[in-house]
Amino acid sequence: MKLINTFLLNILLIGGLTVSTCNNAKAGELPQNQKIKAISTEIRNKVAFPDELIGKEISEKVTVEFKIKEDKTIEVTTVNTVNEFLKSYVKKQVESLNLTNTEGFEGKILQISLLFEN
């Protein structure tokens, strides 16, 4: 069951990682957007569906605003969701990540939306 829930989480996580400079029509073609997509994918792959929610009916969007530090770790600045458990869980999960390829994004504020659905 956990494998199925984790699989669903990976499919349903929204890769909504954005930087405020991505406003033009060809934004998807820019190298910085390819990097943003890679960062988003890495985060999606590393945030696990919480064991505490397996078997419980849930459909919750969590928006996380964060900054990538020089050492490739993450400093979460804001977590938006009505579910207090997910708020704490996601903050802890994201701040425990060590990203692999963040060159050029250190110090920038990014945002990702994650959908937890069971």
C-alpha positions in Angstrom: 0.0 0.0 0.0 2.8 2.4 0.9 4.4 1.9 -2.5 1.1 2.7 -4.3 0.7 5.9 -2.2 4.3 7.0 -2.8 3.8 6.4 -6.5 0.6 8.5 -6.5 2.4 11.2 -4.6 5.2 11.3 -7.2 2.6 11.5 -10.0 0.4 14.1 -8.3 3.0 16.5 -7.0 2.7 19.6 -8.9 6.0 20.8 -10.4 5.0 24.4 -9.8 8.5 25.6 -9.0 8.7 29.2 -10.1 11.0 32.2 -10.1 9.5 35.6 -10.5 11.8 36.3 -13.6 10.0 33.7 -15.7 7.4 36.0 -17.3 8.0 35.8 -21.0 6.2 33.7 -23.7 9.3 31.5 -24.3 10.0 30.9 -20.6 10.0 27.2 -21.0 12.9 27.3 -23.4 15.2 29.3 -21.2 18.1 27.4 -19.5 17.1 28.8 -16.1 13.7 27.1 -16.5 15.3 23.8 -17.3 17.2 24.2 -14.1 14.0 25.1 -12.2 12.4 21.9 -13.7 15.3 19.8 -12.5 15.1 21.3 -9.0 11.4 20.7 -8.9 11.8 17.1 -10.1 14.5 16.4 -7.5 12.3 17.8 -4.7 9.3 15.8 -5.9 11.4 12.6 -5.9 12.7 13.2 -2.4 9.5 14.2 -0.5 7.8 11.0 0.6 4.1 10.5 1.2 3.7 10.5 5.0 3.1 7.1 6.6 0.7 8.8 9.0 -1.7 9.5 6.1 -1.7 6.1 4.5 -5.2 4.8 4.4 -6.7 8.2 5.3 -8.7 10.1 2.8 -6.8 13.3 1.9 -6.6 15.7 -1.0 -4.4 18.6 0.1 -2.3 21.2 -1.8 0.8 22.4 0.1 2.6 25.5 -1.3 6.2 25.9 -0.1 8.3 29.0 -0.5 12.0 28.5 0.1 15.5 29.7 -0.5 18.4 27.5 -1.6 21.4 28.1 0.5 25.1 28.1 -0.6 25.6 24.6 0.8 22.7 23.3 -1.4 20.3 22.9 1.5 16.9 24.6 1.7 15.6 27.2 4.1 11.8 27.2 4.1 10.3 30.6 4.4 6.6 29.8 4.1 4.4 26.8 4.1 0.7 27.3 3.1 -1.9 24.7 3.8 -4.9 24.3 6.1 -3.6 20.9 7.3 -1.3 21.5 10.3 0.2 18.1 10.2 1.2 18.5 6.5 2.5 22.0 7.2 5.0 20.6 9.8 5.7 17.5 7.8 6.5 19.2 4.5 8.6 21.9 6.2 10.7 19.2 7.9 11.0 17.1 4.8 12.0 20.0 2.5 14.5 21.4 5.0 16.2 18.0 5.3 16.9 17.8 1.6 20.3 18.3 0.1 19.9 19.2 -3.6 22.5 18.2 -6.2 22.4 20.8 -8.9 21.5 24.3 -7.7 24.3 26.4 -9.4 23.0 29.9 -10.1 20.0 29.6 -7.8 21.7 30.0 -4.4 20.0 32.7 -2.5 16.9 32.9 -4.8 13.4 32.5 -3.5 11.5 29.7 -5.2 8.1 28.1 -4.7 6.7 24.7 -5.3 3.2 23.3 -4.9 2.8 19.7 -3.8 -0.5 17.8 -3.9 -1.0 15.0 -1.3 -3.8 12.8 -2.4 -4.8 9.4 -1.1 
